[in-house]
Amino acid sequence: RFKTRILGAGQRRLEGRARQGWRKSPARLLPASPPALGRVKQQSGRGAAWEMQAWRKLGSARSRVCTFALAFASATGARAMATPAPARTGLAVGQMRSTSSPEDNLARCAQLCGDAVSKGAAFLSLPECFEFMGTPGTGDSLRFAQPLDGELFSRYRAVAKEHNLWLSLGGFHEKSADDPSKMYNTHAIVDGTGNLVASYRKLHLFDVDYDGGFRESDSTHKGQEALLVTGTPIGNVGVATCYDIRFPELFTALRDAGADVLLAPSAFMPTTGAAHWEVLLRARAIETQCYVAAAAQWGQHNPKRASYGHALIVDPWGEVMADLGAEGDGVAVVQVDKEKMAGIRARMPVSSHRRRDVVAVVVKDGGLRRVHAAL
């Protein structure tokens, strides 16, 4: 459009000058179009000379304008090529409805990665069971379980590398080498070069009697340690999975270890989700004064399994920054504001106020006795 406007303006200026001066000849007012020049030559040599001079000037002007336009485009293009793209720094959560098809799930995750990058994310958390959603009571999840050095997980690492995007992949159905009668619910962190940085095995297993009942411990080993990952594009990341969010002591320990962001990718049940999901996530953010990011599954996965949705990101003050709703795949991206977080912590320093020296609860029951409990 820039070149078109320039050329149009230059052409109009010279044609106007030709009409006002150069086209006046002893023979007659000369036509403006080049095909008329032959007739002009026959009728008036002087008029033809004026007309040819005008068209030569117009052609020269067009050439100069074209040269200027090309030079301008070349210069701006060179500047654009020399200017690096702004660094992506956003934190993203994904929401999806996984199925029992690993290929379909991988394709959907890859699309969410592309969406996150286009919105400026440097780190994307995908929900629990992102790679496979089994049917309760059938044992298909255990049969499906894969090792972290296997072909399927390597394809997710390749997706991270392709997009230069850190991924939180939790939980993955990790096959146990020591005891194949059970698997691990593993939350893995992969960096933007596709390297597996660390993995966390879910500590608290979901054995409950809501929404048809669920006993995760029947097929899953408990993890044995908490995990904090430092040096990510969004800061220090505390790693958890789904049901873990009901245990505030884990999140307090992660905050004490230096967490800026707490991850809780989930596949929350509809009944417990409606009652507790947002309340729990906001409570963990307020208690720890950290960002809390919870990717989520949504909708009906199979006749026996459904999820609540509402992938959320909560800020350190407990305000919901993003909510992807009850239905639909997508990503939400926010910027982690460390200055804001530091200000909240400075004005209300709950971490330094915590009484770690108090380890005993006094119970009065017809007398006094001490029950030791870690706070």
DAFENGI-V970288 format. One record per pair of residues at least 4 apart in sequence whose C-alpha atoms are under 7 Angstrom apart, sorted by the first residue. I is the first residue (numbers start at 1). J is the second residue. D is the distance in Angstrom with one decimal. If there is no record, write none. Layout:
i->[I:I]
j->[J:J]
d->[D:D]
//
This chain:
i->[1:2:3:3:4:5:6:6:7:7:7:8:9:10:10:10:11:11:11:12:13:14:14:15:16:17:18:18:18:19:22:22:22:23:23:23:23:24:24:25:25:26:27:27:31:36:37:37:38:39:40:40:40:41:41:44:45:46:47:48:49:50:51:52:53:54:55:56:57:58:59:60:61:62:63:64:65:66:67:68:69:70:71:72:73:74:75:76:77:78:79:88:88:88:89:89:89:89:89:89:90:90:90:90:90:90:90:90:91:91:91:91:91:91:91:91:91:92:92:92:92:92:92:92:92:92:93:93:93:93:93:93:93:93:93:93:94:94:94:94:94:94:94:94:94:94:94:95:95:95:95:95:95:95:95:96:96:96:96:96:96:97:97:97:97:97:98:98:98:98:98:99:99:99:99:100:100:100:101:101:102:102:102:103:104:105:105:105:106:106:107:108:109:110:110:111:112:112:112:113:114:114:115:115:116:116:116:116:117:117:119:121:122:122:122:123:123:123:123:124:124:124:125:125:125:125:125:126:126:126:126:126:126:127:127:127:127:127:127:127:128:128:128:128:128:128:129:129:129:129:131:134:134:135:135:135:135:136:139:140:141:142:142:142:145:145:145:145:146:146:146:146:147:147:148:148:149:149:150:151:152:153:154:155:156:157:157:157:157:158:158:159:160:160:160:160:160:160:160:160:161:161:161:161:164:164:165:165:166:166:166:167:167:167:168:168:168:168:169:169:169:170:170:170:170:170:171:171:171:171:172:172:172:173:173:173:173:174:174:174:174:175:175:175:176:176:176:176:182:182:182:183:183:183:184:184:184:185:185:185:186:186:186:186:187:187:187:187:188:188:188:189:189:189:189:190:190:190:190:191:191:191:200:200:200:201:202:202:202:202:203:203:203:203:204:204:204:205:205:205:205:206:206:206:206:207:207:207:207:208:208:208:209:209:211:211:216:217:227:227:228:228:228:228:228:228:229:229:229:230:230:230:231:231:232:234:235:236:236:236:236:237:237:237:237:238:238:238:238:238:239:239:239:240:240:240:241:241:241:242:242:242:242:242:245:245:246:248:248:249:250:251:251:252:252:253:254:254:255:255:260:260:261:261:261:262:262:262:262:263:263:263:264:264:264:265:265:265:266:266:266:266:267:267:267:268:268:268:269:269:269:269:270:270:270:270:271:272:272:273:273:276:277:278:279:280:281:281:282:282:282:283:283:284:285:285:285:285:285:285:285:285:285:286:286:286:289:289:289:289:290:290:291:291:291:292:292:292:293:293:293:294:294:294:295:295:296:296:296:297:297:297:298:298:298:298:298:298:299:299:299:299:299:300:300:300:301:301:308:309:309:309:310:310:310:310:311:311:312:312:312:312:313:313:313:313:314:314:314:314:315:315:315:316:322:324:337:338:339:340:341:342:343:344:345:349:350:356:359:359:359:359:360:360:360:360:361:361:361:361:362:362:362:362:363:363:363:364:364]
j->[5:6:7:69:8:9:10:65:11:62:65:12:13:14:61:62:15:58:62:16:17:18:58:19:20:21:22:23:54:23:50:51:54:29:30:50:51:28:29:29:47:47:44:47:36:40:41:48:42:43:44:47:48:45:48:48:49:50:51:52:53:54:55:56:57:58:59:60:61:62:63:64:65:66:67:68:69:70:71:72:73:74:75:76:77:78:79:80:81:82:83:120:121:122:120:121:122:233:234:335:120:121:122:123:333:334:335:336:121:122:123:124:234:333:334:335:336:116:121:123:124:125:331:332:333:334:124:125:126:293:294:295:311:331:332:333:112:124:125:126:127:295:296:311:330:331:332:127:295:296:297:311:329:330:331:296:297:298:328:329:330:297:298:299:301:329:105:130:132:133:301:105:132:133:301:132:133:134:105:132:106:131:132:107:108:109:130:131:110:131:111:112:113:114:159:115:116:330:331:117:118:163:119:331:120:121:124:331:121:122:333:333:165:166:233:165:166:167:233:166:167:168:167:168:169:265:295:130:168:169:170:265:295:170:265:266:267:295:296:297:170:171:172:265:266:267:133:170:171:172:172:140:141:140:302:304:305:304:143:144:145:182:183:219:173:174:175:183:150:173:174:175:174:175:153:174:153:154:154:155:156:157:158:159:160:161:190:194:195:162:194:163:164:165:166:167:191:192:193:194:165:192:193:194:192:193:191:192:190:191:192:189:190:191:187:188:189:190:187:188:189:186:187:188:241:265:185:186:187:241:185:186:187:183:184:185:186:183:184:185:186:180:183:184:180:182:183:184:219:220:221:219:220:221:201:220:221:201:202:220:199:200:201:202:199:200:201:241:198:199:200:196:197:198:199:194:195:196:197:195:196:197:226:227:239:223:222:223:240:241:222:223:224:244:222:243:244:216:217:222:243:214:215:216:243:214:215:216:217:213:214:215:213:214:269:271:220:221:238:239:236:237:238:239:254:259:236:237:238:235:236:237:235:236:236:336:260:258:259:260:261:259:260:261:262:254:259:261:262:263:262:263:264:244:263:264:264:265:266:264:265:266:267:268:264:280:280:252:284:253:254:255:284:256:288:257:258:259:259:288:290:291:290:291:292:290:291:292:293:292:293:294:293:294:295:294:295:296:294:295:296:297:296:297:307:273:307:308:273:306:307:308:274:306:307:308:275:276:277:277:308:280:281:282:283:284:285:292:286:314:318:287:318:288:289:290:291:292:314:315:316:317:318:316:317:318:316:317:341:345:315:316:314:315:316:313:314:315:312:313:314:311:312:313:311:312:309:310:311:307:308:309:306:307:308:309:326:327:306:307:308:309:327:305:306:307:305:306:326:325:326:327:323:324:325:326:323:324:320:322:323:324:320:321:322:323:318:319:320:321:319:320:321:341:332:332:341:342:343:344:345:346:347:348:349:353:354:375:372:373:374:375:370:371:372:373:370:371:372:373:368:369:370:371:368:369:370:368:369]
d->[6.2:6.4:6.1:5.6:6.1:6.2:6.3:6.9:6.1:6.7:6.2:6.2:6.3:6.6:6.9:6.9:6.1:6.9:6.9:6.0:6.4:6.2:5.8:6.3:6.3:6.1:4.7:5.4:6.1:5.5:5.8:6.8:6.4:6.0:5.6:6.7:6.3:7.0:5.5:6.4:5.1:6.9:6.1:6.7:6.2:6.4:6.2:6.6:6.6:6.4:5.8:6.7:5.4:5.3:5.1:6.2:6.2:6.4:6.2:6.0:6.1:6.3:6.3:6.0:6.2:6.2:6.0:6.0:6.1:6.2:6.2:6.2:6.1:6.0:6.1:6.1:6.0:6.1:6.0:6.0:6.1:6.0:6.0:6.1:5.9:6.0:6.3:6.1:6.1:6.1:6.1:4.9:5.5:5.1:6.5:5.7:5.0:6.2:6.6:6.8:5.6:3.9:5.3:6.6:5.9:5.5:4.8:6.9:5.5:6.4:5.2:6.2:6.6:5.4:5.4:6.1:6.8:6.5:5.9:6.0:4.6:6.3:6.4:5.4:4.2:6.5:5.6:4.9:6.3:6.6:6.6:4.9:6.8:5.6:5.6:6.8:6.8:7.0:6.1:5.1:6.7:5.2:6.8:6.9:5.8:4.4:6.7:6.7:5.8:5.0:5.7:6.0:5.0:5.3:6.3:6.9:5.2:6.1:6.9:4.5:6.9:5.4:5.3:6.3:6.5:7.0:5.9:6.0:6.3:5.7:6.5:6.8:6.0:5.0:5.8:5.2:5.1:5.9:6.3:6.7:6.1:5.7:5.8:6.2:6.2:6.1:6.7:5.5:6.1:6.5:6.3:6.3:6.2:6.4:6.3:6.3:6.1:6.6:6.5:6.2:6.2:6.9:6.4:6.9:6.5:5.3:6.9:6.2:5.0:6.9:6.8:6.3:5.4:6.2:6.4:5.8:4.5:5.8:6.9:6.2:5.1:6.2:5.8:4.4:6.4:6.9:6.0:6.4:6.0:5.5:6.7:6.5:5.6:6.0:4.5:5.3:6.8:4.7:4.9:6.0:4.8:4.3:7.0:5.4:4.7:5.6:5.6:6.9:5.5:6.0:6.8:5.8:5.1:6.8:6.7:6.1:6.4:6.4:6.5:6.0:6.3:6.8:6.4:6.5:4.9:5.3:4.8:6.8:6.4:6.3:5.1:4.8:5.3:5.0:5.8:6.5:6.8:6.8:6.3:6.5:6.9:6.4:6.2:6.4:6.4:6.3:6.7:4.5:6.8:6.0:5.8:6.3:5.7:5.1:6.3:6.5:7.0:5.5:6.8:5.3:6.6:5.2:4.5:4.6:4.2:6.1:6.6:4.3:5.7:4.3:4.7:5.8:5.1:6.4:7.0:6.0:4.8:6.6:5.4:5.0:6.2:5.9:3.7:6.0:6.7:6.1:5.2:4.7:4.6:6.8:5.8:5.0:6.2:6.7:6.1:5.4:6.5:5.7:5.0:6.3:6.1:6.7:4.9:6.5:5.2:6.7:5.1:6.6:4.7:4.9:6.0:6.3:4.8:5.9:6.2:5.3:5.4:5.7:5.6:6.8:6.5:5.6:4.4:6.2:5.6:5.0:6.2:7.0:6.0:4.2:6.3:6.1:5.5:5.4:6.1:5.9:5.4:4.5:5.4:5.5:6.7:6.5:6.9:6.1:6.9:4.5:6.3:5.2:6.8:6.1:5.3:4.6:6.4:7.0:6.8:6.4:5.6:5.7:5.9:6.8:6.9:6.8:6.1:5.2:6.2:5.5:4.2:5.7:6.7:5.7:5.5:6.5:4.1:6.4:6.9:6.6:5.9:6.6:6.2:5.6:6.9:5.6:4.5:6.1:6.6:6.9:5.7:5.1:6.4:6.5:4.3:6.3:6.0:6.1:6.3:6.5:5.9:6.6:4.9:5.2:6.4:5.4:6.1:4.9:5.8:5.6:5.5:6.1:4.6:6.1:6.2:5.2:6.9:6.1:5.8:5.0:4.7:5.4:6.1:5.5:5.7:4.2:6.7:6.9:6.9:6.7:6.9:6.2:6.6:6.1:6.3:6.2:6.9:6.1:6.0:6.2:6.6:5.7:4.6:5.9:5.3:6.4:5.5:4.6:5.8:6.7:6.1:4.7:6.2:5.9:5.0:5.9:6.2:4.7:6.9:4.8:4.5:6.0:6.6:6.1:5.0:6.6:5.6:4.9:5.7:5.7:5.4:5.6:5.6:6.5:4.9:5.6:6.1:6.8:5.5:4.4:6.5:5.7:7.0:4.6:5.6:5.9:6.4:6.1:6.0:6.2:6.3:6.8:6.1:6.3:4.9:6.0:7.0:6.1:5.4:5.3:6.0:5.7:6.6:6.6:5.3:6.9:5.5:5.9:5.6:5.1:4.2:6.5:6.9:6.6:6.7:4.5:5.7:4.6:5.1:5.7:5.1:6.6:6.0:4.4:6.5:5.6:5.3:6.3:4.7:6.7:5.4:6.5:4.7:5.6:6.8:5.3:7.0:4.6:5.2:3.9:6.5:6.0:5.4:5.2:6.6:6.9:6.5:6.2:4.2:6.6:5.5:5.5:6.4:6.3:4.7:6.4:5.6:5.1:4.4:5.2:5.6:5.3:6.9:5.4:4.7:6.8:6.0:5.5:5.2:6.9:5.8:5.5:4.4:5.5:5.5:6.5:6.5:6.1:6.3:7.0:6.4:6.0:6.1:6.3:6.3:6.0:6.2:6.1:5.0:6.4:6.2:6.4:5.9:5.4:5.2:6.3:6.3:5.8:4.4:5.7:6.0:5.3:6.1:6.7:6.9:6.2:5.0:6.4:6.1:5.9:6.4:5.0:6.9]
//
